Amino acid sequence: APVVATPAPVVATPAPVVATPAPVVATPEPAPAVALTLRNDGGRSVRATAGRISDGWATYPTAPEDKDWAEWSVTVRGTSCALEFTSFDVEESTACAYDNLEVLGSDGASLGKFCGSSLPPTLMAGGDSFTVVLRSDAGVAGSGFSLDFACL
């Protein structure tokens, strides 16, 4: 009798699936944002990467006095900062002679001097610091200003 070979059935066994976990990337916590509000106290210096600066006049019961001024110096952890005004109302005058807000770069050069009620343009401050100086006389007073800054 002839011999008939019956092939054995082929059973494919799938290879085990090994899941590779995604790498864990530690993201440093950003520096906290700061909120600076002051009026005529000589100035304030902070170190920050983001925050809001406002003059606080809207929350005071009296208008600015003659020769009121405030200065905010911000040292940043970065190389450039965008400063965006969210409100602005400082007495308008020719050449901003009475009340004005001036922003200085890290080298002390003026990035702009502003007055009136139109929002100033967004400013870019290079370097590791910027300073905001608000000057006022005893005459007409606006409601003040507020600006947000964010640094890279």
C-alpha positions in Angstrom: 0.0 0.0 0.0 1.2 3.3 -0.9 2.3 5.6 2.0 0.6 9.0 2.0 2.2 11.7 4.1 -0.2 14.1 5.7 1.5 17.3 6.5 1.2 18.5 10.0 -1.0 21.6 10.4 1.0 24.9 10.6 0.0 27.0 13.6 1.3 30.5 13.6 2.1 31.8 17.0 2.2 35.6 17.1 5.2 37.2 18.7 4.4 38.7 22.1 3.6 42.5 22.0 5.9 44.5 24.2 4.7 48.0 25.0 7.5 50.5 25.3 6.5 53.3 27.7 6.8 56.9 26.4 9.8 58.7 27.8 9.0 61.0 30.8 10.2 64.5 30.1 10.5 66.8 33.1 9.3 70.3 32.4 10.6 72.8 34.9 7.9 74.8 36.6 7.7 78.4 35.3 8.7 81.2 37.6 5.6 82.6 39.2 4.1 85.7 37.6 4.3 88.8 39.7 1.7 91.6 40.2 3.2 95.0 41.0 1.1 97.8 42.1 2.5 100.9 43.8 2.1 104.6 44.0 4.8 107.1 44.8 6.9 105.0 47.1 10.2 105.5 45.3 10.3 102.3 43.3 10.4 98.6 43.4 12.7 95.9 41.9 11.8 92.3 41.2 13.0 89.3 39.3 10.4 87.6 37.2 9.6 86.1 33.8 6.0 87.3 33.5 3.6 89.5 35.3 1.4 92.6 35.4 2.4 96.1 36.4 -0.2 98.7 37.2 0.0 102.1 38.9 -2.9 101.6 41.3 -4.3 105.1 40.8 -7.7 103.8 40.1 -7.8 102.3 43.6 -6.7 105.4 45.5 -9.2 107.9 46.8 -7.2 110.9 45.7 -5.6 112.0 42.4 -1.8 112.1 42.1 0.0 114.8 43.9 2.6 117.2 42.4 5.8 115.3 41.4 4.3 111.9 42.1 6.3 109.2 40.4 6.7 105.5 40.6 9.4 103.3 39.1 9.4 99.5 38.5 12.6 97.8 37.7 12.2 94.2 36.5 15.2 91.9 36.0 14.2 88.9 33.9 15.3 85.4 33.3 15.5 85.6 29.6 16.8 87.6 26.7 13.7 89.5 25.6 10.3 90.6 26.9 7.1 91.6 25.3 5.2 94.4 27.2 1.6 94.7 26.3 -0.6 97.5 27.7 -4.1 96.4 28.8 -5.3 99.8 29.9 -3.8 103.3 29.6 -5.1 106.7 30.7 -2.4 109.2 31.6 -3.0 113.0 31.2 -2.3 114.0 27.6 -0.1 117.0 26.8 2.2 118.2 24.1 5.4 116.1 24.2 3.9 114.4 27.3 5.3 117.2 29.4 3.0 116.9 32.4 2.2 113.2 33.1 3.9 110.4 31.2 4.9 106.8 31.3 8.3 105.9 30.0 9.8 102.4 29.4 13.6 102.0 29.5 15.5 99.1 28.1 18.3 97.3 30.0 20.8 99.8 28.5 18.8 102.7 29.9 17.6 103.8 26.4 14.0 104.9 26.1 11.7 102.4 24.4 8.9 105.0 24.4 7.3 107.8 26.3 3.5 107.8 26.4 0.6 109.9 27.6 -3.1 110.2 26.6 -5.7 107.5 26.5 -4.7 105.4 23.4 -3.1 102.1 24.2 0.7 102.3 23.5 2.0 99.7 21.1 3.4 96.4 22.3 7.0 97.0 23.2 9.9 94.5 22.9 12.6 94.9 25.6 15.9 93.1 24.9 18.5 92.2 27.5 18.0 91.1 31.0 15.9 93.9 32.5 13.5 96.8 31.8 12.3 99.8 33.8 8.9 101.4 33.8 8.7 105.0 35.1 5.5 106.9 35.7 5.7 110.7 36.3 2.8 113.0 37.3 2.0 116.5 38.3 -0.8 117.8 40.5 -3.1 118.8 37.7 -5.3 116.6 35.6 -5.1 112.8 36.4 -6.1 109.9 34.2 -7.1 106.6 35.6 -3.6 105.1 35.2 -2.3 102.1 33.3 -1.8 98.4 33.4 0.6 96.3 31.4 1.4 92.6 31.1 4.9 91.3 30.4 6.2 88.0 29.3 9.8 87.1 28.8 11.5 84.4 26.8 
